[in-house]
């Protein structure tokens, strides 16, 4: 029998229109190895072989996702590319995330100015004075978040160790950064009193003494 060499078929990728990958990435040769955090999303195992999609297909798939799934700090180039999308943010967590991005990376990198962020997202119509007594939109955004609850975003004057946390969010188990428990609740969950004595409490002398659940779990992990 004669040895016959069969040609190996080559895979071709169809060109995609929007959104386009960054200029420094070759869409034909780049694989998902450049984005290790998206490996579980776009890679799959077929008959024991791992298939890696081109990066242009990854951007096309992500274009159908919501803003909260796209605007994640995977890399700076990835974040800045998706922050260029003009989306009106309505949820409190999305507003806090955009506020943090603008403060850390700047207005030009996030494609969002303080003026536009205050008017369209926060619905703030006037500027505020900063510590130098100058009227700026950044000070207006700072005042907006300073007077809002950390968990839900409602207006509140509650002060819990320097943070604004309303009474509803203190007992919401879906908010681990705001969840607080009383002494009776902590003891019923198996927390010893010697651990509670080392954690500062919030409340009145005759009322409930609330402590952050995250601090209790941290102290328990340290003792273990």
N, C-alpha and C positions, 0 to 999 in steps of 0.2 A: 504493500500500500504506500502511496506517496503522501508525503506530508503537505497538507494544504493549510496555508495560513489565512485565517479569516480576519478581515479588517475589524478593528475595534470601533464601535459607534461612538461618536462624540456628542456630548450633550450641549445643547444651545439654549441660551436664555433669551426670552423675548424682551425687547426694550420696554421699559416702563416710563410713564410720563411724569407723574406727580405722586409723592414728593421725591426729589432727586437726592442722592447721597452727597456727602461733602466732596469738595473738589480734590482733596488729597487721597481719596479712596478709589481704587480701581474696581468698578462694579462687575467686570467680567471675571476677575481672578480672585476677588476678596471672598472669603468664606465666613462662616459664623464664628470662626475661631477668634476674630477680632472683637467679638462681643460675647464674652464667656457667660455673662449673666442672662443672656437670652437663649442659652443652649437648650433649656428645657421647653422653650416655647416653639422653636422652629425646627429643631433637629429631631429625628426619629430613627428608630432601629427597625430595619426591614431585613428579615432573615439573617440576623446577626451582623448586619452591616449598617454603619452610621452614615446617614445622608446629610450633608451640609448644604444649605441653600446659599445662593449668592446674596451678597449684601443688599443689592437693589431690590430683591424680593422681600427681604426683611423689612425694608423701609415701606414697601407697598402694603405689607400686612399690617404694620403698625399704623398706617394712615387711616385705617378703619376703626381703630380703638379710640376711646375717649381721652380727654385731656389728662385726667388724673393717672391714667396708665402710661401715657406717653411722656409726660413731664416728670420723669424720675432721673435721679442723678446717677446714671450709669457711667457716662463720661461727660466731660464738659461739651465736647462737640455734639454729642447726642442730645444733651439738654438744650443747648442754644439753638439747635436746628428746630426742635419742636416748640420752643417758646416763641418762635416767629409766627405761629398760628394765631390769628385774631379770634379769640374765643372769649365770650362774656362769662365770667366766673360768677356762679351763684351760691355755691356751697361754702360753708365757713372754712373747711379744711383746705379747699383750693385757694381761698383768699389768703390764708395764713402762709401757705406754701409759696405763693407768688410774692408775698411781702418779704419772706425770708430770702428768696432768690434775688430780689432787687437790692436788698441791703448787702448781701454777700458779694454778688457778681457785678452789680452796677446796672444802670439803666440801659446802656447801649447793648450790653450782652444779652439782656432779657427782652430787648425790643419793646420796652415798656417804660414810659417816663412816669415820674411821681404825679405829674399833673393829670395824665390820662388815667392812671391807676386810681386816683382819688375820685375823679369825676365819673368814670364808667363803672368801676368795680365797687368802690366803697360808697358811692353816692354822696361824697363830701363836696360841698359847693364853695368853700372858702378856705383860704390858707390859715395857718396857725404860726405862732411865734416860737422859735427855738430858744435854746439857752443863751444865744447871743442877741435875742430880741429882734430877730429878723423874720419876716413873713415868708415861709417856705411851704411847699406842698409835702415835703418829707415830714415836717413837724405835724402837719395835719393827719398824715397816715399814722404816725406814732401815737398821737392822742386818740385816734380811733381805736386802735388795738389795746391801748392802755386802759380804756374804759369798758372793755368787753370781756365777757367770761372766756376763760381759756378753753373750755370744753365745747360750749354750744354757740358762743358768739353773741349772746344777749347782753343788753346793758345791765350792769350790776355794780354796786358799790362795795361788795363783799371783798375783804382783804384777808387772805389766808397766807401768812408768811410772805407777804409782798406780792402775791399773785391774786388775780381776780378769778374766783371760782364761785359760782352760784350754788345755792343749796340743792338744786336738782342734780347737778353734775357731781356733787360730792358722793352721792350714793348710786351712781350709774356704773355698773360693772363693765360697760363697753368702753369706758374712758379710763384706762389704767393710770394715766398721769394725774387724774383728778380724784380718783376713788379714795374715800376715807372711811374708816370703820371706827366704831365705838369700842369701849373697853369690853363690854359684854359680848359684842360680836366677835372680837378678836379672841377672847378666851374660849368661846364656843367653837372656834375654828382650830383650837389647839395651840394658841400662842401663849407661852408662859409670861407671867407678870414681870419677871426680871427683864425680859426683852422690852416690854412696854415702858418700863421706867427709864430706859435709855433713849427714848424717842420723844421729842417735843410734841405737845398736844395743842389743839385749837378748840376753843369754846369758852364757856364760862365756868365759874366754880360750882354753880348749882345745876348746870346742864350737862349735856353730853360732852365728853372729852374725845375729840376725833383725832385720829392719826392717819397719815398717808399709808395706804397699803403697800405701796412700792418701797417705802422705807422699812416697813416691818419685814417684808420678804428679803430685802437686802441685808438686814441685821441677822436674820435667821441663816442666810447663806454664809455670812462671815463666821458665825459661831460653829457651823458645821465644818 
